[in-house]
Amino acid sequence: MATAYWERKGAEGEAGPTSFWKAGHTPTLIAAFLYFDLAFMVWVLLGPLAPSISKTLGLTPAEKGLMVAVPTLAGALLRVVNGLLVDRIGCKQAGAISQVIVIVGLFAAWVMGVSSFGGTLALGVILGFAGASFAIALPLASRWYPPEHQGKAMGLAGMGNSGTVFAALFAPVLAKLFGWNAVLGLACIPLTIVFILYMFMAKNAPNAPAPKKLVDYFRPLKTADAWWLMGFYSVTFGGFVGLAASLPIYFTDQFGLTPIMAGYCTAGCVFAGSLVRPMGGALADKIGGVKALMIVYIAAALALAAVAYASTLVAALGFFVAAMLALGAGNGSVFQLVPQRFQEEIGVMTGLVGMAGGIGGFYLASSLGIAKQFTGSFAPGFLIFAGLSVVAFFGISLVRARWRATWSSGARI
């Protein structure tokens, strides 16, 4: 099974495309999903815990925004490091190292306790290693699949961002029962179980490119296409993870919800965005990533602009779900395009594009806190990000003709 696609291709030459489930290595795809899912769960853990943490430590709105944004920024920067590790030591090995760092870091934070704003920022850096899993889990799965199945493979592995739902659902409840610091220790239990499964199930694909010189890893940055893809993902994924981290604070501050009810509302919004990520990849496979993204950006801009003026909880929830559906589909669409242009550099490009997405999330989460503190409203933060979605729409419109004329990968662009 581990080499099903590659052996079939060699034996049959130019035979027609195989079905998705026969084209790659399903246990590795499952392992990538589980690793990504639990990593994302702890990556945004400070968001659902923020109302409780801020009450204990007496944080300002700007400090709350920065606290939930730091894991996103740390994860963004560490994705580049993980992209390098993936190409040099292999996806499976890089993932194992990252998981151990997160488990040990959370365990240490639980034992020693987090008692200051500076401590929450230090914990956020450790949680950044979980966010950097993106640069490992996606190439781990992607390298097993041919171009015509890239959207589905990347979408299914990337659906691990549904882990943010678990954080929103369970972290506030556990914090009420045992205290928010205990949640850090409890998170180590599922992380350890997934680590064991990962070590047994995951396999490196047989077509991994040979390691390059260090300078070669940054060669894609010399091309405009790399910057365009990074910019597009900074809006789709940046919007998704920025909202996932910030919504618990928004719902408690804006509508006076309890942390548990805010967690439920956040979970509903995040679930919508996670659910459609593989659908976004499949849609991009069918109609092309460019067309899919054009639809996504307009829908996201309209929904985020509407959120800024929502005066009731029901209206805000409806617009947030619409925004997350669009952004989630956009995440899958961007990563249908990345392997079409950068198949040989998929490891480092996953890291670079993922880094840009994390930076977008850091901007959104921190800007919402700053907007709330200095204007008394979250609205300016939402409106500016809606404007960025419009800019992204015009950007994809600008490059679509050239991409379709110059890229040749066997998949729709």
C-alpha positions as CSV (number, residue, x, y, z in Angstrom):
1,M,0.0,0.0,0.0
2,A,2.8,2.4,0.9
3,T,4.0,2.6,-2.7
4,A,0.7,1.9,-4.5
5,Y,0.7,5.0,-6.7
6,W,4.3,5.0,-7.5
7,E,4.5,1.2,-8.4
8,R,1.3,1.5,-10.4
9,K,2.6,4.4,-12.4
10,G,5.9,2.6,-13.2
11,A,4.1,-0.6,-14.3
12,E,1.4,1.0,-16.4
13,G,3.3,4.0,-17.7
14,E,0.8,6.6,-19.0
15,A,-2.3,4.7,-17.9
16,G,-5.3,6.7,-16.8
17,P,-5.4,8.3,-13.4
18,T,-6.0,6.0,-10.4
19,S,-8.8,6.6,-7.9
20,F,-7.9,8.8,-5.0
21,W,-7.9,6.1,-2.3
22,K,-5.7,3.9,-4.4
23,A,-3.3,6.7,-5.5
24,G,-1.4,7.2,-2.3
25,H,-0.9,6.0,1.3
26,T,-4.0,6.2,3.4
27,P,-2.4,5.5,6.8
28,T,0.0,8.4,6.2
29,L,-2.9,10.6,5.2
30,I,-4.8,9.7,8.4
31,A,-1.6,10.2,10.5
32,A,-1.1,13.6,8.9
33,F,-4.7,14.6,9.7
34,L,-4.5,13.4,13.4
35,Y,-1.2,15.2,13.9
36,F,-2.5,18.4,12.3
37,D,-5.8,18.1,14.2
38,L,-4.3,17.9,17.7
39,A,-1.6,20.4,16.9
40,F,-4.2,22.9,15.9
41,M,-6.2,22.2,19.0
42,V,-3.4,23.3,21.3
43,W,-2.1,26.0,18.9
44,V,-5.3,28.1,19.6
45,L,-5.7,26.9,23.2
46,L,-5.1,30.4,24.6
47,G,-8.1,31.8,22.7
48,P,-10.8,29.8,24.5
49,L,-8.9,30.2,27.8
50,A,-8.4,34.0,27.3
51,P,-11.5,35.1,29.2
52,S,-10.4,33.1,32.3
53,I,-6.7,34.0,32.0
54,S,-7.4,37.7,31.5
55,K,-9.7,37.7,34.6
56,T,-7.0,36.0,36.7
57,L,-4.1,38.2,35.4
58,G,-6.1,41.4,34.9
59,L,-5.2,41.8,31.2
60,T,-6.2,44.8,29.0
61,P,-8.0,44.3,25.7
62,A,-4.7,44.9,23.8
63,E,-2.8,42.4,26.0
64,K,-5.5,39.8,25.4
65,G,-5.3,40.4,21.7
66,L,-1.5,40.0,21.8
67,M,-1.6,36.9,24.0
68,V,-3.8,35.0,21.6
69,A,-1.8,36.4,18.6
70,V,1.7,35.3,19.7
71,P,1.2,31.6,19.1
72,T,0.0,32.5,15.6
73,L,3.1,34.6,14.9
74,A,5.5,32.0,16.5
75,G,3.9,29.3,14.4
76,A,4.2,31.4,11.3
77,L,8.0,31.9,11.7
78,L,8.6,28.3,12.8
79,R,6.9,27.0,9.7
80,V,9.9,28.1,7.7
81,V,12.2,26.1,10.0
82,N,9.9,23.1,9.7
83,G,9.9,23.5,5.9
84,L,13.7,23.2,6.0
85,L,13.6,20.2,8.3
86,V,11.0,18.4,6.1
87,D,13.3,18.6,3.1
88,R,16.5,17.7,5.0
89,I,15.5,15.0,7.5
90,G,12.0,13.9,6.2
91,C,8.4,14.7,7.1
92,K,7.9,12.0,9.7
93,Q,11.1,12.8,11.6
94,A,10.4,16.5,11.6
95,G,6.9,15.9,12.9
96,A,8.1,13.7,15.7
97,I,10.5,16.4,17.0
98,S,7.8,19.1,16.9
99,Q,5.3,17.0,18.8
100,V,7.8,16.2,21.5
101,I,8.6,19.9,22.0
102,V,4.9,20.8,22.4
103,I,4.1,18.0,24.8
104,V,7.1,18.7,27.0
105,G,6.4,22.5,26.9
106,L,2.8,22.1,27.9
107,F,3.7,19.6,30.7
108,A,6.3,22.0,32.1
109,A,3.8,25.0,31.9
110,W,1.3,22.9,33.9
111,V,3.8,21.8,36.5
112,M,5.3,25.3,37.0
113,G,2.2,27.3,36.4
114,V,1.7,30.5,34.3
115,S,1.3,33.5,36.6
116,S,2.1,36.6,34.5
117,F,1.4,38.2,31.1
118,G,5.0,37.4,30.2
119,G,4.4,33.8,31.0
120,T,1.5,33.6,28.6
121,L,3.7,35.0,25.9
122,A,6.4,32.4,26.6
123,L,3.7,29.7,26.5
124,G,2.5,31.2,23.2
125,V,5.9,30.7,21.6
126,I,5.9,27.0,22.7
127,L,2.4,26.6,21.2
128,G,3.8,28.1,18.0
129,F,5.6,24.7,17.4
130,A,2.1,23.2,17.2
131,G,1.0,25.8,14.6
132,A,4.2,25.0,12.6
133,S,2.9,21.5,12.1
134,F,1.3,22.8,9.0
135,A,4.6,22.8,7.2
136,I,5.0,19.1,8.1
137,A,1.6,17.5,7.9
138,L,0.7,18.8,4.4
139,P,3.8,17.7,2.6
140,L,3.8,14.4,4.5
141,A,0.4,13.7,2.9
142,S,0.9,15.6,-0.4
143,R,4.0,13.8,-1.6
144,W,2.1,10.5,-1.8
145,Y,-0.4,11.9,-4.4
146,P,-0.3,12.8,-8.1
147,P,-1.3,16.3,-9.4
148,E,-4.9,15.4,-10.1
149,H,-5.5,14.5,-6.5
150,Q,-3.5,17.3,-4.8
151,G,-6.5,19.3,-3.9
152,K,-8.3,16.4,-2.1
153,A,-5.1,15.2,-0.4
154,M,-4.1,18.6,0.9
155,G,-7.7,19.4,1.8
156,L,-8.2,16.2,3.9
157,A,-4.9,16.6,5.6
158,G,-5.5,20.3,6.1
159,M,-8.9,19.5,7.6
160,G,-7.0,19.0,10.8
161,N,-7.6,22.6,11.4
162,S,-10.8,21.3,12.9
163,G,-8.8,20.8,16.0
164,T,-9.6,24.4,16.8
165,V,-13.2,23.2,17.3
166,F,-12.1,20.9,20.2
167,A,-10.2,23.7,21.9
168,A,-13.3,25.9,21.7
169,L,-15.7,23.2,22.9
170,F,-13.7,21.6,25.7
171,A,-11.1,24.1,27.1
172,P,-13.7,26.5,28.7
173,V,-15.6,23.6,30.3
174,L,-12.4,22.0,31.7
175,A,-11.2,25.3,32.9
176,K,-14.3,25.8,34.9
177,L,-14.1,22.3,36.4
178,F,-10.3,22.2,37.1
179,G,-8.9,25.7,36.5
180,W,-7.4,27.0,33.3
181,N,-3.8,26.0,34.2
182,A,-4.9,22.3,34.6
183,V,-6.1,22.4,30.9
184,L,-2.5,22.7,29.9
185,G,-1.6,19.4,31.5
186,L,-4.8,17.6,30.4
187,A,-4.0,18.5,26.8
188,C,-0.8,16.4,27.0
189,I,-3.0,13.2,27.2
190,P,-4.5,13.3,23.6
191,L,-1.3,14.7,22.2
192,T,0.7,11.7,23.5
193,I,-1.8,9.2,22.1
194,V,-1.7,10.8,18.7
195,F,2.1,10.9,18.8
196,I,2.2,7.1,19.3
197,L,-0.3,6.5,16.5
198,Y,1.7,8.9,14.3
199,M,5.0,7.0,14.8
200,F,3.3,3.7,13.8
201,M,1.2,5.0,10.8
202,A,3.2,7.7,9.1
203,K,5.7,6.9,6.3
204,N,7.8,9.2,4.2
205,A,6.9,9.2,0.5
206,P,9.5,7.5,-1.8
207,N,9.7,10.5,-4.1
208,A,11.0,13.0,-1.6
209,P,13.5,15.4,-3.3
210,A,17.2,15.3,-2.4
211,P,18.3,17.9,0.2
212,K,19.5,21.1,-1.3
213,K,22.0,23.8,-0.2
214,L,20.5,26.1,2.4
215,V,20.4,29.1,0.0
216,D,18.4,27.0,-2.4
217,Y,15.5,26.7,0.0
218,F,14.8,30.4,-0.4
219,R,15.1,30.4,-4.2
220,P,11.2,30.4,-4.7
221,L,11.2,33.9,-3.1
222,K,12.9,35.2,-6.2
223,T,9.7,34.4,-8.1
224,A,6.6,36.6,-8.1
225,D,4.3,33.6,-7.9
226,A,5.6,32.6,-4.5
227,W,4.8,36.1,-3.1
228,W,1.4,36.0,-4.7
229,L,0.5,32.6,-3.2
230,M,1.8,33.8,0.2
231,G,-0.3,36.9,0.0
232,F,-3.4,35.0,-0.9
233,Y,-3.0,32.6,2.0
234,S,-2.3,35.4,4.4
235,V,-5.9,36.4,3.8
236,T,-7.7,33.0,3.7
237,F,-5.8,31.2,6.5
238,G,-5.0,34.4,8.3
239,G,-8.6,35.2,8.6
240,F,-9.5,31.7,9.7
241,V,-6.9,31.3,12.4
242,G,-7.2,34.9,13.5
243,L,-10.9,34.5,14.1
244,A,-10.5,31.1,15.7
245,A,-8.2,32.7,18.3
246,S,-10.2,35.9,18.8
247,L,-13.9,34.9,18.7
248,P,-14.0,33.7,22.4
249,I,-12.8,37.2,23.4
250,Y,-15.2,38.9,21.0
251,F,-18.3,36.9,22.2
252,T,-17.5,37.5,25.9
253,D,-16.8,41.2,25.4
254,Q,-19.4,42.1,22.8
255,F,-22.4,40.1,24.1
256,G,-21.4,39.3,27.7
257,L,-21.5,35.5,27.1
258,T,-19.9,33.2,29.6
259,P,-16.6,31.6,28.5
260,I,-18.4,28.3,27.9
261,M,-21.1,29.8,25.8
262,A,-18.5,31.8,23.9
263,G,-16.6,28.6,23.3
264,Y,-19.7,26.9,21.9
265,C,-20.3,29.8,19.5
266,T,-16.7,29.8,18.4
267,A,-16.8,26.1,17.9
268,G,-19.7,26.4,15.5
269,C,-18.0,29.0,13.5
270,V,-14.7,27.2,13.4
271,F,-16.3,23.9,12.5
272,A,-17.9,25.5,9.4
273,G,-14.5,26.7,8.2
274,S,-12.8,23.4,8.9
275,L,-15.5,21.3,7.3
276,V,-15.2,23.0,3.9
277,R,-11.4,23.0,3.6
278,P,-11.4,19.6,1.7
279,M,-14.4,20.8,-0.2
280,G,-12.5,23.9,-1.3
281,G,-9.6,21.7,-2.5
282,A,-12.0,19.4,-4.4
283,L,-13.8,22.4,-5.9
284,A,-10.4,23.8,-7.0
285,D,-9.6,20.5,-8.6
286,K,-12.8,20.7,-10.6
287,I,-13.1,24.4,-11.6
288,G,-9.5,25.6,-10.9
289,G,-8.0,27.2,-7.9
290,V,-8.0,30.7,-9.4
291,K,-11.8,30.7,-10.0
292,A,-12.4,29.2,-6.6
293,L,-10.4,31.9,-4.9
294,M,-12.1,34.7,-6.7
295,I,-15.5,33.5,-5.3
296,V,-13.9,33.0,-1.8
297,Y,-12.5,36.6,-1.5
298,I,-15.7,38.3,-2.4
299,A,-17.8,36.2,-0.1
300,A,-15.3,36.7,2.8
301,A,-15.2,40.5,2.3
302,L,-19.0,40.8,2.3
303,A,-19.3,38.6,5.5
304,L,-16.6,40.4,7.4
305,A,-17.9,43.8,6.5
306,A,-21.4,42.7,7.7
307,V,-19.9,41.4,11.0
308,A,-18.6,44.9,11.8
309,Y,-22.2,46.2,11.9
310,A,-23.9,43.2,13.5
311,S,-25.9,44.3,16.5
312,T,-27.2,40.9,17.7
313,L,-25.6,37.6,18.6
314,V,-27.7,35.7,16.0
315,A,-26.6,38.1,13.2
316,A,-22.9,38.0,14.2
317,L,-23.0,34.2,14.3
318,G,-24.5,34.0,10.9
319,F,-22.0,36.3,9.3
320,F,-19.1,34.7,11.1
321,V,-20.2,31.3,9.8
322,A,-20.4,32.7,6.3
323,A,-16.9,34.2,6.6
324,M,-15.4,31.0,7.9
325,L,-17.1,28.9,5.2
326,A,-15.5,31.2,2.6
327,L,-12.1,31.3,4.3
328,G,-12.0,27.6,4.9
329,A,-12.7,26.9,1.2
330,G,-10.0,29.4,0.3
331,N,-7.4,27.5,2.4
332,G,-8.0,24.4,0.3
333,S,-8.0,26.3,-2.9
334,V,-4.7,28.0,-2.3
335,F,-3.1,24.6,-1.6
336,Q,-4.5,23.2,-4.7
337,L,-2.4,25.7,-6.6
338,V,0.9,25.5,-4.6
339,P,2.0,22.0,-5.8
340,Q,1.0,22.9,-9.4
341,R,3.7,25.6,-9.5
342,F,6.2,24.4,-6.9
343,Q,6.1,20.6,-6.9
344,E,9.9,20.3,-6.4
345,E,9.9,22.8,-3.6
346,I,6.7,21.8,-1.9
347,G,8.3,21.4,1.5
348,V,9.8,24.8,1.7
349,M,6.8,26.5,-0.1
350,T,4.4,24.9,2.4
351,G,6.5,26.5,5.1
352,L,6.7,29.9,3.4
353,V,3.0,30.0,2.4
354,G,2.0,28.8,5.9
355,M,4.2,31.5,7.4
356,A,2.3,34.1,5.5
357,G,-1.0,32.7,6.7
358,G,0.2,32.8,10.3
359,I,1.3,36.4,9.9
360,G,-2.1,37.3,8.6
361,G,-3.7,35.6,11.6
362,F,-1.3,37.4,14.0
363,Y,-2.3,40.7,12.4
364,L,-6.1,40.1,12.6
365,A,-6.0,38.8,16.2
366,S,-3.8,41.6,17.5
367,S,-5.5,44.3,15.5
368,L,-8.9,43.4,17.0
369,G,-7.6,43.8,20.5
370,I,-6.0,47.1,19.6
371,A,-9.2,48.3,17.9
372,K,-11.2,47.4,21.0
373,Q,-8.9,49.2,23.4
374,F,-8.5,52.4,21.5
375,T,-11.9,52.8,19.7
376,G,-14.1,50.8,22.0
377,S,-15.2,48.6,19.1
378,F,-14.0,45.6,17.2
379,A,-15.5,47.0,13.9
380,P,-12.4,48.7,12.5
381,G,-10.4,45.5,12.7
382,F,-13.1,43.6,10.8
383,L,-13.5,46.3,8.1
384,I,-9.8,46.5,7.4
385,F,-9.5,42.7,6.9
386,A,-12.6,42.8,4.7
387,G,-10.7,45.4,2.6
388,L,-7.7,43.0,2.4
389,S,-10.0,40.4,1.0
390,V,-11.0,42.8,-1.8
391,V,-7.3,43.5,-2.5
392,A,-6.7,39.7,-2.7
393,F,-9.6,39.4,-5.2
394,F,-8.0,42.0,-7.5
395,G,-4.7,40.3,-7.1
396,I,-5.9,36.9,-8.2
397,S,-7.7,38.5,-11.1
398,L,-4.4,40.1,-12.2
399,V,-2.4,36.9,-12.3
400,R,-5.0,34.3,-13.5
401,A,-4.3,34.7,-17.3
402,R,-0.5,34.3,-16.9
403,W,-0.8,31.4,-14.5
404,R,-3.1,29.5,-16.9
405,A,-0.9,30.2,-19.8
406,T,2.5,29.3,-18.2
407,W,1.8,26.6,-15.6
408,S,1.5,23.0,-16.9
409,S,0.9,20.4,-14.3
410,G,-2.0,18.3,-15.5
411,A,-4.5,19.9,-13.1
412,R,-6.9,22.7,-13.5
413,I,-5.5,26.2,-12.5
